[in-house]
Structure formats: structure tokens, C-alpha cells
Amino acid sequence: MERYYVYILRCADNTLYTGYTTDVAKRVRVHNGEGQGGAKYTRSRRPVSLVYFEEYDDMHAARVRECAIKRLTRAEKESLIAAAKAEEKSIGK
């Protein structure tokens, strides 16, 4: 079964970019200029780093979530990222 991911990248200029993919690591490499493709937005804002992602079984659910995240304010996106990092730290203890 294919997995789908919604992700947020932090660009070199500290802006945030949201997208979806089936391979997060590959997509980040592409956004950073390795291989063909990558969003026009990130081409002039490299390097980018992955700061957040969510995993889905269904492409439609991932696309709906991508759209919802894109509608969030920057502050709301930063809160989402911070909450995920806090959860990651508590799991890693």
C-alpha cells in the first residue's frame, strides 16, 4: 500500500513551504536541486529543510490536509511544527 505525506519545509529565507508526496526524503532532495523538478517557489530559497510531516494511507486525505495547512497562518504553522518537535522529544526520552 502506498503512503502519502504532507510536509512543511523551512526555506533559507525562513519562509515555509507546504506540499504532499509519496517519498519525503526524495522530495526534499528535489526541492534542494538534486534531480528534475521541485517547486518554483523553493528554487530561489535553497537550501530547504524538512520541519514537519504527516503520513496518510489515502491520497485524497493527504491533499485535503495539505490545503488545510496552506490556509493556516504562519503563526499556526509554527505552532504545529513546535508541537510536533515537543512530541518527538517526549517520545525520545
C-alpha positions in Angstrom: 0.0 0.0 0.0 1.4 3.4 -1.0 1.8 6.0 1.8 1.2 9.7 1.2 2.8 12.5 3.2 2.0 16.2 3.8 5.2 18.1 4.7 6.4 21.6 5.6 9.8 22.8 4.6 11.7 25.8 6.0 13.4 27.7 3.3 16.8 29.5 3.6 14.9 32.8 3.9 12.9 31.3 6.8 9.6 31.1 4.8 7.6 27.9 5.0 6.5 25.8 2.0 3.8 23.0 2.2 3.4 20.1 -0.2 2.5 16.5 -0.4 4.4 13.5 -1.8 4.8 9.7 -1.6 8.5 10.0 -0.8 9.5 12.7 1.6 13.3 12.2 1.5 13.3 12.2 -2.3 11.1 15.3 -2.5 13.3 17.3 -0.1 16.3 16.4 -2.3 14.5 17.6 -5.4 13.5 20.8 -3.7 17.2 21.3 -2.9 18.1 20.9 -6.6 19.0 17.2 -6.9 17.3 15.9 -10.0 14.5 17.3 -12.0 11.5 19.2 -10.6 10.9 20.9 -7.4 8.6 23.8 -6.8 9.4 27.1 -8.4 8.9 28.7 -5.0 11.7 26.8 -3.4 14.2 27.1 -6.3 15.3 30.6 -5.2 15.1 29.8 -1.5 17.5 26.9 -1.1 18.6 25.1 0.9 15.3 23.9 2.4 14.9 21.6 5.4 12.1 19.3 6.4 10.5 20.6 9.6 7.2 18.8 9.7 5.3 15.9 8.1 2.2 13.8 8.5 1.5 10.4 7.0 -1.7 9.2 5.3 -3.0 6.0 3.7 -5.2 7.9 1.3 -4.1 10.4 -1.3 -7.3 12.4 -1.1 -6.9 12.8 2.7 -3.3 14.0 2.2 -4.4 16.6 -0.4 -7.2 17.8 1.8 -4.8 18.2 4.7 -2.2 19.9 2.5 -4.9 22.5 1.6 -5.9 23.0 5.2 -2.3 23.6 6.3 -1.8 26.0 3.4 -4.7 28.0 4.8 -3.2 28.3 8.2 -1.4 31.5 9.3 2.3 31.4 9.7 1.9 31.5 13.5 -0.4 28.5 13.3 2.1 26.6 11.1 4.9 27.4 13.6 2.7 26.1 16.4 2.1 22.9 14.5 5.8 22.5 13.9 6.6 23.3 17.6 4.1 20.8 18.9 5.4 18.0 16.7 9.0 18.7 17.9 7.8 18.7 21.5 6.1 15.4 20.9 9.2 14.0 19.2 11.4 15.0 22.2 9.0 13.4 24.7 8.9 10.2 22.8 12.7 10.1 22.5 13.2 10.4 26.3 
